Amino acid sequence: MKLLTACLLSIVFLVIPVFAEECQVKGLKIQWLTDYCMYKLETDDILEIDACMNDDAKNNYKDDCFAKIKYKRKMCKIAIEEEWIKNTVQGCLTDQSFMGSTVKHSGKTNKK
């Protein structure tokens, strides 16, 4: 019984830090996807963005944090290639201020 309790406690202490860790990319996955599609298509036309979002919905990311990192990386690459920012992809990823308008305004279109 003591061995079982010790094993269970070991598992709990190994798992807790994983759940306690917060994603370094703020915002919601859907907001990052929206901003990525606007960056990719260089438009805010909802019909074009909707098609992009539906296409990307087929990707099965392991979790929301992983997906947000992927979208941010893709946005960083676009921004660097288009010379909208001067940075490296890694530098852009660690830049907490780099985000699209949807993430920045928490999904609100009215910025009042």
WOLINMO-V619031 format. One record per residue. N is the residue number from 0. SS is DSSP state (hx for helix, st for strand, lp for the rest). PSI is psi in whole degrees, -180 to 180 (999 if undefined). BURIAL is # if it has 9 or more other C-alpha atoms within 8 Angstrom, else .. Layout:
n=(N:N)
ss=(SS:SS)
psi=(PSI:PSI)
burial=(BURIAL:BURIAL)
This chain:
n=(0:1:2:3:4:5:6:7:8:9:10:11:12:13:14:15:16:17:18:19:20:21:22:23:24:25:26:27:28:29:30:31:32:33:34:35:36:37:38:39:40:41:42:43:44:45:46:47:48:49:50:51:52:53:54:55:56:57:58:59:60:61:62:63:64:65:66:67:68:69:70:71:72:73:74:75:76:77:78:79:80:81:82:83:84:85:86:87:88:89:90:91:92:93:94:95:96:97:98:99:100:101:102:103:104:105:106:107:108:109:110:111)
ss=(lp:hx:hx:hx:hx:hx:hx:hx:hx:hx:hx:hx:hx:hx:hx:hx:hx:hx:hx:hx:lp:lp:lp:lp:lp:lp:lp:lp:hx:hx:hx:hx:hx:hx:hx:hx:hx:hx:hx:hx:hx:lp:lp:lp:lp:hx:hx:hx:hx:hx:hx:hx:hx:hx:hx:hx:lp:lp:lp:lp:lp:lp:lp:hx:hx:hx:hx:hx:hx:hx:hx:hx:hx:hx:hx:hx:hx:hx:hx:hx:hx:lp:lp:lp:lp:lp:lp:lp:hx:hx:hx:hx:hx:hx:lp:lp:lp:lp:lp:lp:hx:hx:hx:hx:lp:lp:lp:lp:lp:lp:lp:lp)
psi=(-43:-37:-42:-45:-42:-41:-44:-42:-38:-43:-45:-45:-24:-33:-36:-47:-31:-44:-28:-22:128:146:135:-15:110:161:178:152:-45:-34:-42:-39:-44:-49:-40:-45:-37:-40:-49:-44:-9:47:162:17:117:-34:-41:-42:-40:-43:-43:-44:-40:-40:-45:-22:-17:-18:133:88:149:-28:172:-39:-46:-43:-44:-38:-42:-46:-41:-42:-45:-41:-40:-46:-44:-48:-38:-46:-39:-2:34:-27:157:102:172:165:-45:-42:-40:-43:-36:-9:106:-19:-12:114:160:174:-31:-45:-46:-38:22:36:-2:133:-26:110:24:999)
burial=(.:.:.:.:.:.:.:.:.:.:.:.:.:.:.:.:.:.:.:.:.:.:.:.:.:.:#:#:#:.:#:#:#:#:#:#:#:#:#:.:.:.:.:.:.:.:.:#:#:.:.:#:#:.:.:.:.:.:.:.:.:.:.:#:#:#:#:#:#:.:#:#:#:#:#:#:#:#:#:#:.:.:.:.:.:.:.:.:#:.:.:#:#:.:.:.:.:.:#:#:.:#:#:#:#:.:#:.:.:.:.:.)
